[in-house]
Amino acid sequence: MQTSKELIALLELDNIGNNRFLGNSYTIGSPQVFGGQVLAQSVNAAYKTIPENRFLHSLHGYFLEAGDLTTPIEYKVEEMRNGGSFSTRRVTAIQHQKSIFILAASFQIKEDGFEHQATFNKAIKQPEELLSWTDMLDKFGDFLPKATKSFLSVERPIEFKPVRVPNPLEPKDLPPTEQVWFRLKGENHQNLNHRTKQEILTYISDYNVLNAAFNPNGSTYNFGNTQTASLDHSMWFFRDFDFNDWMLFSAESPNAFGARGLAKGNIFTRNGSLIASFAQEGLLRPKKK
């Protein structure tokens, strides 16, 4: 999967009747279904039952079982509420007659109100100053651990440029933060509708999150010696945006304890507009030797 067109096709589900929908999967380099894919496909399923004048403003999901890449996923949508301003949906993702993921999502009509937002760091390094994952693979591929090289080698429709690049050959403890610029590959994304943009942003939001929780123990633990999995994921959507320029994913981790790590943060446009916030707790279980 190399283009935004392919990503949009992946997230678009087939209607099989009675508020049930079917979707396929694509690997991002792991043996299980990518959590961001299940999140975004669940949003797509919920949107199919929502009036055109309502838009997603929050979602809360729990990952229950690892997804099977070889089997289609069925999404069952329950219409919990249709009020004057808000609609609420519950989505259950099912494989092999088991629930593998559940989502609660709320949608609102467009309304006016007062505003404020988190401060954007204008001094942050710009994307043009940084290496992308592809650049890192080309430049350091021969020196990277096998698992890292394999992950970076997967073709993606998204380009990522981390602000800080740890040296895998000299691991050390780092601050509990992670900042990554990202954008869709290709050109002319202005014609994407608001629903599709939210689905794509939901998909992207599951990348890079747990790095912030890993960093304070980076001298000891890494993705090779730690069992990891997304446990839950929440998002709140604010302002409209487009994918024709870079956006910044900015995460911090307030806590890691009990084989779990928590990360939260914001997503900004390059000009500093806050478009979404997120929070995720993930499994960080050291593997027994």
MIMI-864153 format. One line per 10 residues: number of its first residue (from 1); for each residue z, x, y of C-alpha. Coordinates in steps of 0.1 Angstrom, whole numbers, plus 5000, padded with zeros to 4 digits. Each point is the difference from the previous one (the first is absolute). Last residue first. Layout:
BEGIN
NUM> Z,X,Y | ...
END
This chain:
BEGIN
289> 5292,5147,4857 | 5009,4965,5012 | 4977,4986,5027 | 5016,4994,5034 | 4998,4963,5009 | 4986,4992,5034 | 4993,4962,4997 | 4987,4986,5033 | 5013,4979,5029 | 4975,4990,5026
279> 5000,4989,5036 | 4971,4992,5023 | 4991,4995,5037 | 4967,4988,5014 | 4976,5002,5030 | 5019,5021,5025 | 4975,5010,5028 | 5002,5037,5007 | 4965,5009,5010 | 4993,5014,4965
269> 5010,4967,4984 | 5035,4999,4986 | 5016,4993,4966 | 5037,4999,4998 | 5029,5012,4978 | 5022,4995,4970 | 5009,5021,4970 | 5028,4994,4974 | 5005,5022,4970 | 5014,4991,4966
259> 5014,5021,4971 | 5035,4989,5010 | 4997,5013,5036 | 4973,5008,5026 | 5006,4988,5035 | 4988,4996,5036 | 4964,5010,4991 | 4975,5001,5029 | 4963,4989,5002 | 4972,5003,5025
249> 4965,4988,4990 | 4977,5008,5029 | 4966,4984,5005 | 4966,5017,5005 | 4971,4982,5016 | 4975,4973,4990 | 5024,4981,4978 | 5009,4972,5024 | 5032,4986,5013 | 5019,4967,5006
239> 5037,5001,5009 | 5031,4993,4979 | 5001,5000,4962 | 5033,5005,4981 | 4999,5016,4966 | 5023,5002,4970 | 4998,5019,4967 | 5021,5001,4969 | 5006,5023,4970 | 4972,5025,5004
229> 5000,5025,4972 | 5010,5036,4995 | 5012,5021,4971 | 5008,5035,5014 | 4990,5034,4987 | 4963,5000,5011 | 5004,4978,5030 | 5024,5025,5015 | 5037,5010,4999 | 5018,5032,5007
219> 4989,5016,5032 | 4987,4966,5012 | 5034,4984,5001 | 4999,4988,5036 | 4963,4992,4995 | 5000,4976,4972 | 5011,4969,5020 | 4973,5006,5026 | 4974,5006,4973 | 5009,4965,4986
209> 4976,4983,5025 | 4969,5021,4996 | 4977,4972,4988 | 5014,4965,4996 | 4989,4990,5036 | 4963,5006,4992 | 4997,4968,4980 | 5019,4980,5026 | 4977,5014,5027 | 4970,4989,4979
199> 5013,4964,4996 | 5009,4998,5037 | 4965,5011,5010 | 4985,4974,4977 | 5021,4972,5015 | 4991,5011,5036 | 4963,4999,4994 | 4980,5033,4996 | 4971,5002,5024 | 5014,5030,5018
189> 4998,5022,4969 | 4968,5017,5012 | 5002,5035,4984 | 5009,5017,4968 | 5034,5010,4986 | 5030,4979,5009 | 5026,5018,5020 | 5033,5018,4995 | 5025,5022,5019 | 5031,5009,4981
179> 5036,5004,5011 | 5028,5005,4975 | 5037,5003,5007 | 5032,5010,4982 | 5001,5035,5015 | 4989,5028,4976 | 5015,5018,4970 | 4979,5028,4987 | 4971,5005,4975 | 4981,5033,5003
169> 4969,4997,4978 | 4997,4963,5008 | 4998,5008,5037 | 5009,4969,5019 | 4974,4986,5024 | 5013,4984,5032 | 4979,4976,5021 | 4984,4986,4968 | 4962,4992,5004 | 4988,4972,4977
159> 4965,4986,4996 | 4996,4966,4983 | 4972,4988,4978 | 5013,5022,4972 | 4984,5024,4975 | 5027,5016,4977 | 5001,5038,5003 | 5033,5000,5020 | 5019,4985,4970 | 4985,5026,4976
149> 5008,5029,5023 | 5036,4988,5004 | 5004,4996,4962 | 4985,5035,4993 | 5023,5017,5025 | 4979,5013,5030 | 4988,5036,5003 | 4963,4996,4991 | 4998,4968,5021 | 5013,5017,5032
139> 4970,4997,5024 | 4979,4973,4984 | 5029,4979,4988 | 5018,5004,5034 | 4968,4989,5018 | 4997,4969,4977 | 5037,4991,5007 | 4992,5003,5037 | 5009,5030,5021 | 5014,4996,5035
129> 4991,5007,5036 | 4973,4973,5003 | 5026,4975,4987 | 5022,5005,5031 | 5034,5018,4999 | 5028,4979,5013 | 5009,5003,5037 | 4994,4963,5008 | 5028,4990,4977 | 4998,4962,5000
119> 5030,4980,5011 | 5009,4968,4981 | 4988,4967,5015 | 5007,4974,5026 | 4985,4965,5006 | 5006,4965,5013 | 4983,4970,4983 | 4966,4984,4993 | 4991,4984,4967 | 4974,5004,4973
109> 5008,4978,4970 | 5023,5016,4974 | 4999,5012,4964 | 5028,5010,4977 | 4997,5019,4968 | 5023,5002,4969 | 4986,5023,4973 | 5007,5004,4963 | 4987,5028,4977 | 4995,5007,4963
99> 5007,4965,4987 | 4992,5001,4963 | 4974,4980,4980 | 4980,5032,4993 | 4996,5004,5038 | 5013,4978,5027 | 5003,5004,5038 | 5023,4973,5015 | 4994,4988,5036 | 5024,4980,5021
89> 4987,4985,5032 | 5015,4989,5033 | 4983,4983,5029 | 5012,5000,5036 | 4992,4982,5032 | 5002,4962,4993 | 5012,5006,4964 | 4983,5006,4967 | 5026,5012,4975 | 5003,5014,4965
79> 4963,4999,4990 | 5000,5019,4966 | 4973,5025,4994 | 4993,5014,4965 | 4982,5034,4999 | 4984,5011,4967 | 4994,5038,4995 | 4970,5012,4980 | 5007,5024,4972 | 4991,5037,4996
69> 5021,5014,5029 | 5032,4985,4985 | 5027,4994,5027 | 5035,5015,4997 | 5026,4973,5000 | 5023,4982,5026 | 4988,5012,5034 | 5017,4978,5026 | 4983,4988,5032 | 5009,4989,5035
59> 4974,4990,5025 | 4999,4993,5037 | 4977,4988,5028 | 4970,4987,4981 | 4976,4979,5021 | 4995,4963,5005 | 4970,4983,5017 | 4978,5001,4969 | 5024,4979,4979 | 5017,5019,4971
49> 4993,4995,4962 | 4975,5029,4998 | 5023,5021,5021 | 5026,5001,4972 | 4974,5015,4975 | 4989,5026,5025 | 5036,5009,5007 | 5006,5004,4963 | 4969,5022,4998 | 5015,5022,5027
39> 5034,5005,4983 | 4984,5005,4966 | 4977,5027,5015 | 5028,5016,5019 | 5019,5004,4967 | 4973,5020,4984 | 4994,4989,4964 | 5013,5024,4975 | 4987,5033,4986 | 5000,5017,5034
29> 4970,5014,5019 | 4991,4973,5024 | 4989,4977,4972 | 4980,4969,5005 | 5011,4965,4990 | 4985,4965,4995 | 5009,4967,5015 | 5004,4963,4989 | 5012,4970,5020 | 5022,4970,4994
19> 5006,4972,5025 | 4990,4974,4975 | 4966,5015,4994 | 4985,5033,4988 | 4993,5014,5035 | 4988,5036,4998 | 5019,5025,5021 | 4988,5023,5029 | 5021,5032,5000 | 4975,5020,4980
9> 4971,4988,5021 | 5018,5010,5032 | 5006,5035,4985 | 4963,5003,4989 | 4989,4991,5036 | 5025,5025,5014 | 4982,5027,4981 | 5007,5027,4973 | 5013,4982,4969
END
